[in-house]
Amino acid sequence: MAAAWSRVFGSLDRNPDPARLERAALALVPQAAVHLKGDDLGWFCAEISWNQGAPLTIESFAATDPEVRADLNTWAAYVETCDYSPNAHSLMVKIALAQQIITLRRPIDHADESGLDRLMQGMAKHLALEIDGIFQIDEAGFFDKTGTLLLEEY
């Protein structure tokens, strides 16, 4: 089974540009439809769908929320335990100082698994570039914004 979740830990506190988000999704899956939900502060949820099946859901959470800050601290503590990697300490610091976290949730009922893999990894990389961050994919690891593996998860 492919990873159900991916996370982007960003050092910038602004949401990614919606038009660039849509262009990135269409570059990865040309037949995709992108639906944004938000408020006057900007988008906070995007759903990317194509063909049949549930969409890939992307949500943005500001670190100013105490629950989000607690999640970031938990992730930083987890990475700190990965002392088998020389990148663990620097990743821990980046996550602890993150201004936001963006989650990507993979649908469980989509027929195009390879398309979902491509979309999930591609969107995580795009979002990491947009918010000057790093991204994590369950069962794979932590990556820099260019897609280079920094810490493998076992």
Residue pairs with C-beta under 8 A, 6 or more apart in sequence:
2 106
2 113
2 116
2 117
2 120
3 106
3 120
3 137
3 138
3 139
3 140
4 105
4 106
4 108
4 138
5 103
5 104
5 105
5 106
5 137
5 138
6 103
6 104
6 106
6 120
6 121
6 124
6 135
6 136
6 137
6 138
7 75
7 101
7 102
7 103
7 104
7 124
7 135
7 136
8 101
8 102
8 103
8 104
8 124
8 127
8 128
8 131
8 133
8 134
8 135
8 136
9 72
9 75
9 94
9 95
9 98
9 100
9 101
9 133
9 134
9 135
9 136
10 98
10 99
10 100
10 101
10 102
10 127
10 128
10 130
10 131
10 132
10 133
11 94
11 97
11 98
11 99
11 131
11 132
11 133
12 99
12 100
12 130
12 131
12 132
12 133
13 62
13 63
13 64
13 99
13 100
14 42
14 131
15 42
15 43
15 44
15 60
15 100
15 131
16 60
16 102
16 126
16 127
16 130
16 131
17 130
18 36
18 42
18 43
18 46
20 126
20 130
21 34
21 36
21 43
21 46
21 58
21 123
21 126
21 127
21 130
22 34
24 122
24 123
24 126
25 32
25 34
25 48
25 119
25 123
26 32
26 34
27 122
28 118
28 119
28 122
28 123
29 48
29 50
29 115
29 118
29 119
31 50
31 51
32 48
32 49
32 50
32 119
33 48
33 49
33 50
34 46
34 47
34 48
35 46
35 47
35 48
35 49
35 55
36 43
36 45
36 46
37 43
37 44
37 45
37 46
37 47
38 44
38 45
43 60
44 59
44 60
44 61
45 57
45 58
45 59
45 60
46 57
46 58
46 59
47 55
47 56
47 57
47 58
48 55
48 56
48 58
48 119
48 123
49 55
49 56
50 112
50 115
51 110
51 111
51 112
52 110
52 111
53 107
53 109
53 110
53 111
53 112
54 107
54 108
54 109
54 110
55 107
56 104
56 105
56 106
56 107
56 116
56 119
56 120
56 123
57 104
57 105
57 107
58 102
58 103
58 104
58 105
58 123
58 127
59 102
59 103
59 105
60 100
60 101
60 102
61 68
61 71
61 100
61 101
61 102
61 103
62 68
62 99
62 100
63 69
63 72
63 98
63 99
63 100
63 101
68 100
68 101
71 101
72 95
72 96
72 98
72 101
73 96
75 95
75 101
75 136
76 92
76 93
76 95
76 96
77 92
79 88
79 91
79 92
79 95
79 142
79 151
80 88
80 89
80 92
81 88
82 88
82 91
82 151
82 153
85 91
85 150
85 151
85 152
87 142
87 150
87 151
88 151
91 134
91 142
91 150
91 151
94 133
94 134
95 134
98 133
99 131
100 131
102 127
102 131
104 120
104 123
104 124
104 127
106 116
106 120
107 116
110 116
120 137
121 137
121 147
124 135
124 137
124 143
125 135
125 143
125 145
125 146
125 147
127 133
127 135
128 134
128 135
128 143
128 144
128 145
129 145
132 145
133 145
134 142
134 143
134 144
134 145
134 150
135 142
135 143
135 145
136 142
136 143
136 153
137 143
138 153
139 153
140 149
140 152
140 153
141 149
141 150
141 151
141 152
141 153
142 149
142 150
142 151
142 153
143 149
143 150
144 150
